[in-house]
Amino acid sequence: MGKEKKGILKAYLEFNVLYKILIGLVVGAIVGIILAASGVTSLPPWISMFGTIFTRLLKMIIIPMVLASLVVGASSVSPANVGKIGLRVVIIYLVTSAFGVIIGLLMANIFQPHAELAAVEALAAGAAGKTGSTDVWSVITNIIPTSVLSALVNETVLQVIFFALVFGLCLSFMKVSKDERIAKAAQVSYQVFDCLAEVMMMVVRGIMQYAPFGVAVLIAEVFAKNGAKVAGSLLIVTIACFLGYIIHIVLVYGGLLKIGGIKIGAFFKEARTPFITAFVTRSSNGTLPTTMTAAENLGVEKEVYAFSLPLGATINMDGTAIYQGVCAFFLVMSCYGRGLTMGEMGMIVLLATLASIGTAGVPGAGAIMLAMVMQGIGMPIAEGTVLAGAYAMILGIDAILDMGRTALNVTGDLTCTACIAKKMGMLRKDSVLLK
Ligand code: ASP
């Protein structure tokens, strides 16, 4: 019996991780759909606990992993190169996000998603308002932490990136100091962070062995809770968003990888794990450990991915951009019976691209950005208005839309990272992307 148990465990551990996760995904989706069809909208706490364990395990290692990898990355690269990588990464992120909004607006104009005014009005009375600040300047100053500890404790990824870059760059100068004491201390510090980064990678591999269970439960939960709501007018919103996500992957990412001379098959083979993790956790930040592991497996140098991926999790949200385009159209069409003007669409492209910079990659962040964008085009979601009613409708299916947009957001981070690494000659010689 004991031997048999060991055999099962061994077979489980040796079975391809990705296939295990895919099985978890399919099983979870089927169970979720069956539950929704039978009117069960939630799982008992003792089952939903398995999903929570998965997301908590991932969250547990985000900050140590980002900090350690970035310190190691920044201390191995010249300051001039950091600037070059940084500029390219930010530009490619912003450009792809702008493409995302345009694709979203295109989908919206084709599908014309909207709800009946009566349905929106019925929800308006009790609907809470949601307005957001569009102060871009504070987004920039907030990148500098006033307390390193609070940045780490509050998991403010942009601030952690800033501190780790400063720390890593100083370390890179100290490592070559003529003063032996300083050089030695820097070398020891480097080794400590290097070791921490490696330990975190090892922890991720362990978590991935547990992932199939977490994935199954998380997906069953979302489908059971939201599945039935994706009907009627909201079905068109869902179709428009998901079609936009698919078109973006094929045209924008496929195009970028092709132009970059990267093996597309090898790329997507490795990108599947973060893709699924993002799909079920609905958090680019939470997916960071798997995205970084995928970049490592793809043969990208740490100097690039340790910087570009945490940054991307915060500022690069192409899926969210598509969602903004579709949902802004839905809100205006449902409440005012008209589409968006060219001026409004131009404003949405600009605002949605900028709004993504200051919004963390956590579940539901896109819905907050949508409120910011609506405010920016002069239609604030004020309490008790029809806009708040239509917004409440979107919130009802937000989890489903968030799954797709987060998966796209993370794939975008990895695509841009691979392309920049290839362009700058920062793919390892044994990289699967080159074979
Ligand atoms: N959940 C998304 C992310 O983490 C953000 C969003 O809500 O659109 O990337």
Residues whose N, C-alpha, C, O or C-beta is under 5 A from the ligand:
A	BS01	LIG	R282 S283 S284 N285 A313 T320 A360 G361 V362 P363 G364 A365 G366 A367 D402 R405 T406 N409
